[in-house]
């Protein structure tokens, strides 16, 4: 049974080709959360839906529901992030942002803050001069926090000191400790550096518009980024194809 048409907006997180000319999209919307969306004929030459049916296009969408599926009736692109398609590394990084977002969002559960974070992250990659690794490190931790996996970073979880010395991130416990503090339930701790901890606190507590407004020395940024990847793998208990591909491009 077909329900009435509705207008929403959304970012394409994933595209799957099906049949001869159709596509199944995974789309993140502000009001319905993550939804599967069938775009019939999207692969036909000169299809009016084609531009909006690519990752990570952001479009205004007219949809309707038939049975358990949403179907796409009309699409008007708002932002295609064309610049990402001209840089394979940036496009791969955008794909990682989308796959991670898909992993933490539940179907048909509104998550406007996460959609806003994703759009701002894609914009930062496409239109600003921000270091991609800085955007990546900040996006990863902020997304995990919004999804309910925020690490405790205000002080040492063992001794309670805010001035954390030789800071470490326990990737399974989700808390920061001093390098010299021992915890009986610690499973794996990775270094952050003092600058990295300050950056992490900024990422977790700043206004969304200032998320990427920090600087970090290269080695400290690499350490923070690595800790973020390990934290995600530990908390979500899985690996990610797009992250592996992005890292393979970097050699």
RAPE-V489441 format. One record per pair of residues at least 24 apart in sequence whose C-alpha atoms are under 10 Angstrom apart, sorted by sequence separation. I is the first residue (numbers start at 0). J is the second residue. If there is no record, write none. Layout:
I|J, I|J
This chain:
7|31, 9|33, 11|35, 18|42, 19|43, 20|44, 38|62, 48|72, 50|74, 51|75, 52|76, 55|79, 56|80, 93|117, 96|120, 97|121, 149|173, 150|174, 151|175, 152|176, 156|180, 157|181, 158|182, 166|190, 167|191, 168|192, 195|219, 199|223, 9|34, 11|36, 16|41, 17|42, 37|62, 48|73, 49|74, 50|75, 51|76, 54|79, 55|80, 56|81, 96|121, 116|141, 117|142, 148|173, 149|174, 150|175, 151|176, 155|180, 156|181, 157|182, 165|190, 166|191, 167|192, 194|219, 195|220, 198|223, 16|42, 20|46, 26|52, 36|62, 47|73, 48|74, 50|76, 51|77, 53|79, 54|80, 55|81, 116|142, 156|182, 157|183, 165|191, 166|192, 167|193, 192|218, 193|219, 194|220, 195|221, 22|49, 25|52, 36|63, 37|64, 47|74, 48|75, 49|76, 51|78, 52|79, 93|120, 94|121, 165|192, 166|193, 192|219, 195|222, 196|223, 24|52, 26|54, 36|64, 47|75, 48|76, 51|79, 55|83, 93|121, 113|141, 114|142, 164|192, 165|193, 166|194, 167|195, 168|196, 191|219, 192|220, 195|223, 199|227, 23|52, 24|53, 25|54, 26|55, 28|57, 50|79, 55|84, 92|121, 93|122, 113|142, 116|145, 163|192, 164|193, 166|195, 167|196, 190|219, 191|220, 194|223, 195|224, 22|52, 24|54, 26|56, 27|57, 28|58, 41|71, 54|84, 112|142, 113|143, 163|193, 166|196, 191|221, 192|222, 22|53, 26|57, 28|59, 37|68, 38|69, 39|70, 90|121, 93|124, 162|193, 165|196, 191|222, 192|223, 195|226, 28|60, 35|67, 36|68, 37|69, 38|70, 39|71, 89|121, 92|124, 93|125, 113|145, 190|222, 191|223, 35|68, 36|69, 37|70, 38|71, 39|72, 112|145, 113|146, 163|196, 189|222, 190|223, 191|224, 34|68, 35|69, 36|70, 37|71, 38|72, 90|124, 112|146, 189|223, 191|225, 34|69, 35|70, 36|71, 37|72, 38|73, 55|90, 89|124, 90|125, 110|145, 190|225, 191|226, 38|74, 54|90, 89|125, 110|146, 189|225, 190|226, 191|227, 15|52, 189|226, 14|52, 15|53, 55|93, 80|118, 83|121, 188|226, 189|227, 13|52, 14|53, 54|93, 55|94, 83|122, 86|125, 92|131, 96|135, 100|139, 103|142, 11|51, 12|52, 13|53, 14|54, 54|94, 78|118, 82|122, 85|125, 92|132, 95|135, 99|139, 103|143, 189|229, 10|51, 11|52, 12|53, 13|54, 14|55, 55|96, 80|121, 83|124, 84|125, 104|145, 105|146, 188|229, 189|230, 9|51, 10|52, 11|53, 12|54, 13|55, 55|97, 80|122, 82|124, 83|125, 89|131, 92|134, 93|135, 96|138, 100|142, 103|145, 104|146, 154|196, 187|229, 188|230, 10|53, 11|54, 12|55, 54|97, 82|125, 83|126, 88|131, 92|135, 96|139, 99|142, 100|143, 103|146, 153|196, 187|230, 10|54, 11|55, 12|56, 78|122, 80|124, 81|125, 82|126, 95|139, 99|143, 102|146, 103|147, 152|196, 153|197, 10|55, 11|56, 12|57, 24|69, 80|125, 103|148, 152|197, 9|55, 10|56, 11|57, 23|69, 24|70, 80|126, 96|142, 100|146, 153|199, 187|233, 9|56, 10|57, 11|58, 23|70, 24|71, 152|199, 153|200, 9|57, 10|58, 23|71, 152|200, 8|57, 9|58, 10|59, 150|199, 151|200, 8|58, 9|59, 10|60, 150|200, 153|203, 7|58, 8|59, 9|60, 152|203, 7|59, 8|60, 151|203, 6|59, 7|60, 8|61, 150|203, 6|60, 7|61, 8|62, 149|203, 5|60, 6|61, 7|62, 168|223, 5|61, 6|62, 170|226, 4|61, 5|62, 6|63, 169|226, 170|227, 173|230, 4|62, 5|63, 141|199, 144|202, 145|203, 168|226, 170|228, 171|229, 172|230, 3|62, 4|63, 5|64, 140|199, 144|203, 167|226, 168|227, 170|229, 171|230, 2|62, 3|63, 4|64, 140|200, 141|201, 142|202, 143|203, 144|204, 169|229, 170|230, 171|231, 173|233, 2|63, 3|64, 57|118, 137|198, 141|202, 142|203, 168|229, 169|230, 170|231, 171|232, 172|233, 173|234, 1|63, 2|64, 3|65, 55|117, 56|118, 136|198, 137|199, 140|202, 141|203, 168|230, 170|232, 171|233, 172|234, 1|64, 2|65, 55|118, 136|199, 139|202, 140|203, 141|204, 170|233, 171|234, 0|64, 1|65, 2|66, 137|201, 138|202, 141|205, 169|233, 170|234, 171|235, 0|65, 1|66, 133|198, 137|202, 171|236, 0|66, 4|70, 6|72, 8|74, 10|76, 55|121, 136|202, 137|203, 141|207, 0|67, 1|68, 2|69, 4|71, 5|72, 6|73, 7|74, 8|75, 9|76, 10|77, 33|100, 34|101, 1|69, 4|72, 6|74, 8|76, 9|77, 10|78, 33|101, 1|70, 8|77, 10|79, 32|101, 141|210, 27|97, 33|103, 34|104, 26|97, 33|104, 34|105, 35|106, 25|97, 32|104, 33|105, 34|106, 35|107, 138|210, 27|100, 32|105, 33|106, 34|107, 137|210, 138|211, 27|101, 31|105, 32|106, 33|107, 34|108, 137|211, 26|101, 31|106, 32|107, 33|108, 136|211, 137|212, 25|101, 31|107, 32|108, 33|109, 134|210, 135|211, 137|213, 27|104, 30|107, 31|108, 32|109, 33|110, 134|211, 27|105, 29|107, 30|108, 31|109, 32|110, 133|211, 134|212, 27|106, 28|107, 29|108, 30|109, 31|110, 32|111, 133|212, 26|106, 27|107, 28|108, 29|109, 30|110, 31|111, 133|213, 150|230, 12|93, 13|94, 25|106, 27|108, 28|109, 29|110, 30|111, 32|113, 33|114, 130|211, 133|214, 12|94, 27|109, 28|110, 29|111, 32|114, 129|211, 133|215, 148|230, 12|95, 27|110, 28|111, 29|112, 129|212, 137|220, 140|223, 148|231, 12|96, 13|97, 27|111, 29|113, 129|213, 130|214, 133|217, 136|220, 140|224, 143|227, 12|97, 13|98, 28|113, 29|114, 129|214, 132|217, 136|221, 139|224, 11|97, 12|98, 27|113, 28|114, 29|115, 136|222, 137|223, 138|224, 140|226, 148|234, 10|97, 12|99, 27|114, 130|217, 133|220, 136|223, 137|224, 140|227, 143|230, 148|235, 12|100, 13|101, 119|207, 123|211, 132|220, 133|221, 136|224, 139|227, 140|228, 143|231, 12|101, 119|208, 132|221, 135|224, 136|225, 138|227, 139|228, 11|101, 27|117, 120|210, 133|223, 134|224, 136|226, 137|227, 140|230, 116|207, 119|210, 120|211, 132|223, 133|224, 136|227, 139|230, 140|231, 143|234, 115|207, 116|208, 119|211, 132|224, 135|227, 136|228, 139|231, 143|235, 135|228, 116|210, 112|207, 10|114, 9|114, 12|117, 10|117, 10|118, 9|118, 99|231, 103|235, 102|235, 102|237, 99|235, 102|239, 99|239, 98|239, 98|240, 99|241, 98|241, 99|242, 95|239, 97|241, 98|242, 95|240, 96|241, 94|240, 95|241, 96|242, 94|241, 95|242, 93|241, 94|242, 95|243, 92|241, 93|242, 95|244, 91|241, 92|242, 94|244, 95|245, 91|242, 94|245, 91|243, 92|244, 93|245, 91|244, 92|245, 91|245, 92|246, 90|245, 91|246, 88|244, 89|245, 88|245, 91|248, 87|245, 88|246, 88|247, 88|248, 87|248, 88|249
